[in-house]
């Protein structure tokens, strides 16, 4: 397993374990964006829950240990 896929799995687990996101985690995706000098991440998906939309990106940042995550989540 690559380091990148391990990171994606860690974020997915954090989303699934969160009570506000839980089953909605299947609607969210963490997309790596290769840039110099480091990899940036983007959270995308369609989630009807406001609480889930608000928590998805901060949870991804926490799981990845970086603030270099942007959100592109819609309703």
Secondary structure, DSSP 8 states (H G I E B T S, - for coil): --HHHHHHHHHHHHHHHSTTTGGGGGGEEEEEEE-SSSEEEEEEEE-S-HHHHHHHHHHHHHHHT-S-EEEEEE-
